Amino acid sequence: VVDRLVIVGGDAGGMAAASQVRKGAPDAEIVALERGHWTSYSACGIPYLVGGEIDDVEQLIARRPQDFRDRDRVDVRIRHEAVAVDLAARKVEVRDLERDRTYRLGFDHLLLGTGGVPVRPNLAGIDLPFVHGVQTLDDAVHLVKHAQEVSCSRVVVVGGGYIGLEIAEAFTRRGLHVTVVERNQYVLGLFDAPLGQRVTQAMRREGIEVHLQVDVLGFRDGVVLTTQGELEAELVLLGLGVAPNSALARDAGLRLGVRDAVVVDRRQRTSAEGVWAAGDCCQSRNLVSGEPVHVPLGTVANKQSRVAGINIGGGYATFPGVLGTAISRFCALEVARTGLSTAEAARAGFESVTSVIDSTTQAGYMPDAEPMTVLLVVERRTGRLLGAQIVGGAGSAKRIDTFAVAITAGMTVEQIVQLDLAYAPPFSGVWDPVQVAAREAIKQI
Ligand SMILES: Cc1cc2nc3c(=O)[nH]c(=O)nc-3n(C[C@H](O)[C@H](O)[C@H](O)COP(=O)(O)OP(=O)(O)OC[C@H]3O[C@@H](n4cnc5c(N)ncnc54)[C@H](O)[C@@H]3O)c2cc1C
């Protein structure tokens, strides 16, 4: 029985649990603390706000504090930050940021949905105001405001992670000159080289300057110092990935795992009785390698929080793990991946082969057919699919979901070739690119 649940974090990892708890525990008191100004927002929509495709931040809000109060009787407190957790006393220390006062709040269950933070390497000048990371809606609003205030014309994106690249494209759409500085030989390091290279070329075609095999050494006002000289910029965006925001959990004595993410079991329980975690702050398990991973995605956060909510409300639910299925759009290219890349398969100890095919999004003779490339990573001796990646024109990337299902079901490439998939010329060739890729992989193994 839950008397009082305190949720820390007002976005997906925290709030998706609220309605589940309410269903299971109609009389529970639920208090949600959010240090920012918004609840349940789409951080995934931030690049479209920065690019001007969406002009009002309010459009990105799925549910406001009042919606939670009305529908699920949640006592939502925005601009309230949890600054410490005392597990022995079962109390959270809360800072009311508007009234500048601190109080203690008792709980019998606590759900941590504190999210992630953009990775900030320890470089000279990293804390200068023109260096931004973007995770929350407050970050995004601050970024857009800063860009307008300084009449920004040049942006440097440090690191070729997908968030950095989406925002790079967004600034290009606003007419700004954007430079991406990447340490590796291509952007999007979670992809294999042939696909990462295609994205790099597409960005260059769009007018984005991409500097590869270059390291950033530090920042001075208006200048980014790199191993290949200085770059001028009114604004810098960090695109080096997301780390779990787990300081509160660490200080409370909770067990941390890979990349300092909060360790949870399959029911989203942390190492402390009655304390739960969900979303970007916590660890998951890779369904292919079986290894613990930190995969900061909105899809994962929502599912984990739902599972936590059902369990807190007295029900039973488990979160099986992740494939890291992700999709994005850079310039004219759609990009998606699921499962393991070639490098990840090798690190996990698999003997694998990698095959690549070029195909089209529709029957080749259709006027709107666009090129698409599919890369598969397959276990050599069994033919089991371990991972898939897609880069291509409109209509290509959502096919990744077929591969995600196939990997989850433990299918071999032979079984994928036999799947009864749909066909008509406006949608694919008579062999869908998914199956063309599987046929090529069979040849390789
Ligand atoms: C630009 C961008 C694009 C993205 N695109 C996609 C996409 O296309 N697809 C996808 O699946 N995922 C995407 N993501 C990732 C997705 O947004 C995150 O995985 C998701 O928001 C995680 O939800 P969360 O609730 O765990 O964390 P967050 O969204 O980070 O929310 C955590 C909340 O907790 C609050 N908080 C933290 N500490 C405290 C505290 N001590 N007290 C009170 N409040 C606190 C924060 O203010 C924040 O509002 C994107 C992320 C970004 C930034």
The ligand as an ORCA input file, in Angstrom:
! r2SCAN-3c Opt
* xyz 0 1
  C      17.070     17.552    -28.435
  C      16.610     16.174    -28.051
  C      16.020     15.353    -28.994
  C      15.606     14.074    -28.640
  N      15.000     13.273    -29.586
  C      14.554     12.047    -29.251
  C      13.871     11.225    -30.186
  O      13.639     11.641    -31.336
  N      13.450      9.979    -29.798
  C      13.666      9.516    -28.521
  O      13.250      8.382    -28.209
  N      14.298     10.279    -27.592
  C      14.748     11.520    -27.934
  N      15.372     12.309    -26.988
  C      15.591     11.776    -25.649
  C      14.384     11.968    -24.761
  O      13.963     13.289    -24.795
  C      14.767     11.560    -23.353
  O      15.166     10.217    -23.364
  C      13.589     11.727    -22.394
  O      13.230     13.076    -22.290
  C      13.982     11.183    -21.021
  O      12.986     11.465    -20.106
  P      13.354     11.606    -18.558
  O      12.094     12.001    -17.883
  O      14.073     10.397    -18.122
  O      14.416     12.769    -18.498
  P      14.276     14.334    -18.820
  O      13.451     14.564    -20.024
  O      15.670     14.860    -18.785
  O      13.463     14.892    -17.581
  C      14.006     14.939    -16.305
  C      13.341     16.069    -15.585
  O      13.747     16.020    -14.220
  C      13.964     17.339    -13.762
  N      14.890     17.217    -12.622
  C      16.150     16.719    -12.628
  N      16.658     16.722    -11.391
  C      15.701     17.212    -10.579
  C      15.648     17.453     -9.176
  N      16.682     17.176     -8.383
  N      14.509     17.983     -8.665
  C      13.447     18.267     -9.463
  N      13.472     18.063    -10.811
  C      14.574     17.543    -11.350
  C      14.537     18.064    -14.960
  O      14.326     19.451    -14.864
  C      13.750     17.434    -16.110
  O      12.588     18.169    -16.424
  C      15.790     13.604    -27.322
  C      16.386     14.446    -26.361
  C      16.782     15.711    -26.712
  C      17.404     16.615    -25.684
*
